[in-house]
Amino acid sequence: MDNDAIATRMTEALAKAGGLDKSVKFDFGGEGSVFAHGTTAEVDSDKEADCTISVDKSDFIALAEGNLDPMMAFMSGKLKVAGDMSVAMGLQNIFSNM
């Protein structure tokens, strides 16, 4: 799945979940990023986010498909959170709609 497809699916999930009050950036390292705020997600934005989640794209896809538990990913170091941790904690609803 490329970043455009991730942003499209995330935009749909954000709309279903009622959007985000704060912004989040999913940083895939050398494979780009996806920035989400409100009910939209966009690819490779340079905007500052309230929370940045660093994760390999394959692990992000596993999270989105329900094949990787977010808490286990965090505890095992597959997912790193910088900034407002409460934003990351509120993403469960978004992922359940992807």
Summary of the structure (lengths in Angstrom):
residues: 98
radius of gyration: 11.8
end to end distance: 13.0
largest distance: 30.3
contacts: 290
relative contact order: 0.22
helix: 43%
strand: 29%
